[in-house]
Structures are given as C-alpha cells and as structure tokens.
Amino acid sequence: MRNKKPQRQSFRNMKSRTQVLSEQDVPWAHLAEFFERPISFHRILVHVTGSITAALFLSQAMYWTKNRVSQERGGWFYKKGVEWEEETGLSRREQESARRRLTQLGILEARRLDIPAKLWFQVDLQRLGKLLHEKCQSRLAKSANLDSTEKPKQMGEKRESNTKTTSQTTTEITDNIKKPLPNGSGKEKNGGKPPAPPMLSQNDVISMWNAIPDVRHVRLKHVTGRDKLSKKITASLKEFPDEEWWQELFKLVRESNFLCGRVDGVDGRLPFMASLMWILDKENLAKVLHGTYEDE
C-alpha cells in the first residue's frame, strides 16, 4: 500500500480552529491562523512558460536558487515532492508536468544524485533571461503597433500624414513574411495550408525522459550522436514520430512503481530503475506497452 500523504502542519488543528470562527463576526486575527507563509509568484513567467503551474513551480525554484547555500553550490538545490506540494500546493502530476515543460524550454535542469538518491534542481538564469528578453521585445512591438494608430483629431484640424510610418511597418512585415520558417514549413510552400507540426528531435525525447523523477536520467554530455542510445532514439523516432505516442509511453513508465525503483529489490539488491536505453529495447518496449509493468 502507498503511504498516505502527510497532513500539512498548519492544518492539523483545523477542527479546533474552525470552532473559534463566528458566522457573523470573523476577526482577521482568527483568519490569519489559517494562512501559511506566502510565496512569490511572478506573473510574467506565465507568458514565458505558457503554463500557470510551470510558472508557479519556476517562481518557487528561483526563490531557492537565490538561497545562500544554493549559491555556494552553483545554484543547485534539492527538494522532495512532498516539500514542493507543501510550498506550492502542486500535486505530484502537476509537478511532473511543470518540470517537463521547464526542461523542454531549457530553463530547469533536474538530476538524481547521492545515496540515498535526491532530486537536485538548477535554474538556468541565462536561458531564462534570454526568454524574458524575447518576450518583452515581443510585447513592446505589439504595444508600439497599437500606439502607432493615432486618435482622430477634432473637426477642422488637419490630420498629419502617416505615410512614412506605414511604409516602414509594411516593409518590416513583408520582410518577416519572406523569411523561411523552421523546417522549411510555411504557407507559401504548402499551398496556403497551415504549417505541419515540428518533428521531435533526439534532445526532445531525452528532455521528456529526464522529466520523469524516478528513472536513470540521461546526461547530455554522454550523447554524441554516434553512441548506441542516439542510434536507438533515431530509429525509434522514425517508427514513432508522434509526440503523443512518446508522452503516453513515458506516462506508463512514470506510473509504474517497478520501473521507477519504488519496489524493493530481491535478495537485498537495489531497486530496479529503468533507463531510456532499456525502455527502447524492442522486447522491453513491447512489455511496457502491453501493460506488463502496470501496478495491480
């Protein structure tokens, strides 16, 4: 049986605290007892990540990154899933989804190290700064386009010509349209059809795999493009190019106690933890997809 989630310390005496509240008069001093220490939430990160949960997770990760001890470790800090839930209210699935999104964006790096294993995190502040700069530039450009439209003046006043500004704006838009889109996709090459979804890359697959907390993670510096894992991923992508297929596969892995090392080893051995190389083996892959390792 899985262990029950620990109750939050501030809510252990919920029943006794509720008794002091009056339906007619609720003093703020009594309400304050229910509230925990507030955490920072940077709304701009929603625009950067495209996800509220990822923005909340990243906001809290930035708080711990600035910690003095973390700074001495080069920005690295470790935190358990239960602690993340205590601080942010995010469930385990929401945490995994947020980590996966942040890993795909290159903002967050997670590694499982030490004995017993701990999940360590590091925020790539340079990457985050670049994404923030791009997002701010985009918003400023939109704001400038809106401001360029002048309000109509009163009757009798002559309206100034805006031909020069319009010409410059039109030229910029035309230049942007002429620029080729990634992977050669674009309406001018597809007969007016919307561009095809981008193909998954080897790094995309590795990032999705490394977002699973309890497996053997892949170190990118060991992936050269000619190693066995690279060849295995490339062959698998040719057979299964759909991103949803990979998400479903890794979901099966994430929900399996055996594959994620949550089952005690036999004869005193360490618990088994799946690696990406092991998962992509044809026989093992067939067993995973067949549901052999699903929990009863």
C-alpha positions, 0 to 999 in steps of 0.5 A: 500500500502507498503511504498516505500523504502527510497532513500539512502542519498548519492544518492539523488543528483545523477542527479546533480552529474552525470552532473559534470562527463566528458566522457573523463576526470573523476577526482577521486575527482568527483568519490569519491562523489559517494562512501559511507563509506566502510565496512569490509568484511572478506573473510574467513567467506565465507568458514565458512558460505558457503554463500557470503551474510551470510558472508557479513551480519556476517562481518557487525554484528561483526563490531557492536558487537565490538561497545562500547555500544554493549559491555556494553550490552553483545554484543547485538545490534539492527538494522532495515532492512532498516539500514542493506540494507543501510550498506550492500546493502542486500535486505530484502530476502537476509537478511532473508536468511543470518540470517537463515543460521547464526542461523542454524550454531549457530553463530547469535542469533536474538530476538524481544524485547521492545515496540515498538518491535526491532530486537536485534542481538548477535554474538556468538564469541565462536561458531564462533571461534570454526568454524574458528578453524575447518576450518583452521585445515581443510585447513592446512591438505589439504595444508600439503597433497599437500606439502607432494608430493615432486618435482622430483629431477634432473637426477642422484640424488637419490630420498629419500624414502617416505615410512614412510610418506605414511604409516602414511597418509594411516593409518590416512585415513583408520582410518577416513574411519572406523569411523561411520558417523552421523546417522549411514549413510555411504557407507559401510552400504548402499551398496556403495550408497551415504549417505541419507540426515540428518533428521531435528531435533526439534532445526532445525525447531525452528532455521528456525522459529526464522529466520523469523523477524516478528513472536513470536520467540521461546526461547530455554530455554522454550523447554524441550522436554516434553512441548506441542510445542516439542510434536507438532514439533515431530509429525509434523516432522514425517508427514513432514520430508522434509526440503523443505516442512518446508522452503516453509511453513515458506516462506508463513508465512514470506510473509504474512503481517497478520501473521507477525503483519504488519496489524493493529489490530481491535478495537485498539488491537495489531497486530496479530503475529503468533507463531510456536505453532499456525502455527502447529495447524492442522486447522491453518496449513491447512489455511496457506497452502491453501493460506488463509493468502496470501496478495491480 
